Amino acid sequence: MTLWVLRYAPFAPHIFTTPRAASTLIYPRVELVVAAVKADNTSWIQEHFPSYPTHIYVADDPTAPLTVKKNIGHENGVTPLQNLQIPPDLNANVKWDDPEADQRAKTEAVYAVAFGELFPGTPVPEAVGVHCGAQFAVTRDRILGRTVDEYRSYRDWLWATELTDEFSGRVMEYSWHQILGQPPVDCPHAGDCFCEKFGMCDLRCEDYGCEKTYFFHFGELPENWPEEGPGTDGWPLRNWTEIEPEPEPEPEPEPKTEISSELEAESNLAPEP
């Protein structure tokens, strides 16, 4: 299951401006768009975010109120919807470990060809980088920075490609930030991301990550979570964002030299004005 956040108030200054952006229409501030399959439990969204309008697309259920014509490319099969209203802009995932070398090599082998098909006439970048996860927030202005025909071409490529879901999905995952106006390599420091996106600006970040932040586990939640399990096997403690870090030790005073001792003695003997 993948979640996108549609936000109509800007996160930051935007690249794209259109006459339509000045429309007097009233839009909700935030809406949620979810790419899911029948096996996913999406009840938590309404339970925890009841005030947000939510659109859950069930990709493998043609009878669902919201679905897609083809279930392909993992979550990217939902992103370029038939009415083309939700391409993402801001990646909500903050994660800085490197992808597996074997996985990266296989993606590199197909990406250049796919890029030429998605962006005809645009030189293939020397490097492409973005936070993984395919969980995004998008502003209205960024969506309007591309035409409907362009979004339709991305959708049609996804429907027609002979790549497997794994690789077609990954090609799109590493293309959305470019579709929406970001440079090919868009990998800000995790500390900057937590500050700008979530207002957590006082974090101490080391090589392993930032304090008070959650590390994603590719396993299931502990049984009876969250009543049981927090603080075990790498899972965060309850109220982990409120736990104060241990204070850094005071630096050791520098040893006095013979000259500094003489200067200190002279200053003590100096008459007051």
N, C-alpha and C positions, 0 to 999 in steps of 0.2 A: 504494500500500500504506500502511495506517495501523496504528499500534501503540498499544494501550492497556496500561497496567500496573495489575494488580489487587494492591493491597497491603492486608494484613489487620492490620498494626500501624499505629497512627495516625501521620500526618504532623504533626498539630497538634491542639489541642482541637477537638472536634466540636460541631456544633449538635444533631444528632439522637442520641437514646438510645432503646433499645428493650429489653424484657426478653430478647429473643433475643440481644442483644449480649453478655449475660453467660453464654451457653451454654458448656458444658464441652467442646464439640466441638473437635477439633484441626484447624486449617486451615494450609495452607502459607503462608509469609510473603509470597511474591510469585508471581504467575502472569502470563503474557503472553497477551494476546488480540490477534490480528492480523486486520485486514480486508484481503483481498487479492483479486486476480483471477488467472486462469491464467497470464497473461503475466508476473506478478511472480516474481522470484527470492527466495525466503524462506529459502534454505539458510543464510544468514549468521546467522540467529537461533540455530539449534541449534549452529552452529559456535562462536559467541562467547558464548552464554548457555546452555550445556548443562545447568546446574543448575536452570533455571527451567522449571516445567511450562508448555507452550506450546499454545495453541489457535488454529489458523490456519483462518479461515473463507474459503473460496474462493467469492466471491459469484456468479460466472458459470459455475460447474460444479456442476450438480445431483447429480452422482455422487460428489463429494468427500465424505470422511468428515464434514467440518463445512462446512455451506453455509447459505444462507438461502432462504426461500420466494420472495422477490422481490429482484432486483438493482436497487435504486432508491435515490436519495439519496446516491450515492457511499459513503463509509465509514459514514454514518449508517444505512445499511440493515443493517449488522451490529450496531450498538450495541444497539438494543432487540431482542435475540434472542428466539426463541420462548419460551425458559425464563427470559428477563428477568433475567439475572444480572450484567450488566456495564456499566451506565451509568457514565460517567466522573465524576471529581471534580476532579482536579488536572491542569492543562494542563502538559505536559512541554516545550512549546515556549516559548522566550524570544525574542520578536521584537517590535520596536517601531516598524517603519516603517508608515506609514499605508496603508490599502487605496486602490486606484485610485478616483478620484472617480466615474467612470462606473459602475464595479462597485458602489460603495456606494449610489449613487442608485437603481439597479435593485433592489437588495436592500431598501432602505427602502420602495420602492413596494409590496412584497408582504408585508413583515414584520408590519405592524400587523394585517392580516387574519389571517395565519397564527397570530400570537400569540393572538388571540381564540379561534381554533379549538383550539389546544393547551392554553390555560389559561382555559377559560370562567369568567367571573365575576371574573377578575383584571384590574385596570386596565392598559392598555398603558403601559409605562414611557416617559418622555420621551426617554430615551437608553438604548442598549444597547451595551456594549463589553466585549470579552474578547480575549485573545491568540488569533490564528488558528492553524490547524494541525491541529486535531482529533486531537491526540495527548495521551492522558490517563492519569493514575493515579487509582485510586479506592479508598476504604476501605470496608470492609464496613458500617460504621455509616451512611455516607452513602447507600449503596444502599438500606438498610432504612428510610431516611427517607421513602420514597415507597411506595405500595402497588403490588401487582401490577397492579391494574386501571388505575392511572395510567400505568404503563409500557406496558401493552397499548394504552392510548388513543394514546400517542405513536407506537407502531408502526403502529396502524391508520390514523392520520392520514397517515403517510408512505406507506403503501400506497395510500391513496385519493386523495391530492392530485393536482390537475391541473398543479401546477408541474413544471417540468423538473427533472432531477437536479441541475443546477447550483444552482437556487434552493431546492429543497426541502432539499438538503444544507446550504446556507448558513444557512437558517432554523434547522435543527437545531443547526448548529455554534454559533450565537449564542443557543441556548436551554439547552444542557446545564448550563451553570454555574448557571442559575436553577433548573432542575429539581433540582439537588443543593444548594440552599440558599444560594447566593451572591447578592449584590445584582446588579441589572441591569448596572451598570458595575463590572467587576472587572478593573482594569488596574493591578496593582502595578508599581512601578518595576523595570526589568530588573535593577538591582543587587540589590534585595531578593530577587527571584526566584532569582538565581544563588546567593545566600547561603543562603536557606531551603531550596531544593530540592536543591542540589548541594554545599553546604558551601563554596562559593567566595566567601568574605566579604571578601577583600582586593583586589577588583577596582577599577580606576579606570574610571569610566564617563563618557564624553563624549557629545556630541550624536549621534555616529554609532553609538554602541554601547559595549560594555564590552571592555576588553582581554582577551586570552587566550580569547576566545569565538569560536565558529564562525559565519560568515554563510552562510546557505543560498543555494545557487546553483541556478537552474532549468535546469541543463545536466547533461550526463553527466560522470562522473568521468573525469579524464585517463587516457589509455591507460597500461596497466601500473601503475595506482595500487595501492598507495601507494609502490612502489619508485621510481616516477618521477612527477614532477608537483608534489609538495609545494612550496609557496613560489612557485608561478607562477600567473599569471592570477587572483590573488585567493584561491587555495586555501591552506589553512593549512600552515605548516611542520610537519615531524614533531616530535612531543613539544611541540606548541605550548603546552600547558597548563603546561609546566615552564620555559618561557623567562621569565626575569626581565625586567620592564620597565626601560627606561632610567631611572636616578634623575633626579628633578626637580632642576633647577639650584638652587643655594643662592641665597637672596634677597640682593640687593645691600644692603650696610650703609647705614643712613640717614645722610645728611650731618650733621655736627655743627654745631649752632648756637652762637652766641657765649655764650648762657646755659649750654648743656649743657657747653661747654668750661670755663667758670668753675666750675661745680659739680664737674666731674671734678677740676679742679686743687685745689679746696678739700678734696675727700675724700682726695686723696693727701697733703695737708698735715696732716690731722687726726691728733692723737697717739693711739697705741694705748692701750687701757685697761690 
